[in-house]
């Protein structure tokens, strides 16, 4: 327990240092752009100009992004996922979780029972689970609960919260293709901001590295901060390619990222969607 507390404190310290580093890098970028273009030094940088010039001279372009530490084993070791539900799941939610489990080649499904959240996270840490996925429901409809889908990276975070909507399961898709067990190729479309890159990092590391000849494709397409998930397999017949949807399909919208695991209520917030953000209709975050 002491080791976990110490490592958690070290993680938060590195995260704080990363924020300071990002702020300094932005100031250096503004100063460098002004010098290269022959423009006046921005007023807010004039007091720090000597120090920023010194840092520019010593800049070795070293990247100290904490995400390298969070996912340092990605690509070397396959992820290990644990997928479970909220307590007392309906029959429809149980079926949906079975289909979600099949999306991830290295996942295992756990019947939640009466297990409390802290115990669940602790067990996952002990058996070296890399990501805990929890799916909630309301009135028997997966994705209608506020916390539709939670992805908690272990052992120390981050944790991303998504709403789910427009859930369509495999048996509701006409002429659904055969479910493949191969590691899928991933397509991420429309994630153009820093936050979008963060979401891409969280989602892509749920999947192991695919083989070149894998015919399984999963698409995460962002449109106005709604992420559409689609699952296909394809076959080649001569010069033609036939695409078949396998399912399930659903829409996700992220509303919270925190710098801890799902059981840590006091973890710092990395990003959160606020109600006033709806006033800017044309503003997108991903």
C-alpha positions, 0 to 999 in steps of 0.5 A: 500500500505504501508503495502504491501511495508513493508511486501515485505521488510520483505520477502526480508530480510528473503530471504537474511538471508536464503542465509547467513544461507545456506552458514554457514550451508555448512561451518559447514557441511564441518568442521564437516565432517573433524573432524569426519573423522580425516582430516585436516581442509579445508584451506578456513575454518581455519580463521572461525574455532573457530566461526564454532566450537561454532555454531556446539556446539550450533546447534539445527538443527533448519530449517529456510527455507523461503519456510516454510513461502511462503507456510505456509498455504499449507495443511491447506487451499486449494490453490486458482488459477487464470488462464488467458492468454496473451492479444488477445488469439487465439481460440486454446489458449482459448481451451488449457486454458479451459483444463488447468483449469480443471487440477486444482480442485480449479482454476477459469479462467479469460478472460484477456481482456485489463487488465494490469499485475499490475492490474491483480495481485492486483485484485488477492491479494484482493480476496486472490488468492494464485497462478496466472497462465498465459499462453502465445502463439505465432502464435496460438500455446500454448507454442511456446512463450518464456514465455510459462507458468508463475506460480506466487505465491501470495502475494509476490512470488516466480514466476517461468517461463517455456517454453512449447512444444509438447502440445497435447490437449484432443481431439487429444489424442485417446481414452482419459479417462473421465475428473475427478474432484477429487483432484489428486495424484501427482507423481514427478520423477527425481527431485534430486537437491535443485533446483529440490526440489524448482520446486517440491514445486512450482508445488505441492502447486498448487493442494489441498490434495487428498483423499486416494481413488482418482483415478486421477493421475498427473505425472511430470517426469524430464528428462534432465531438460525437465518436461513431464506432463501426466494426467491419471485416473485408474480403478480397475477390480479385481486384474487388473488396467486399466490406461487411459490417460485423457490429455492434455499433454505437456513438460515444461522447467524452465528457471527463478525463481524470488523472487517476483510476475510476475508484479515486474520487479525489483525483485531479481533473485533466479535462471536463465538459461544462454546461456553459460549453454548449453555448458555443455551438460551432466549438469542438474539442476533439 
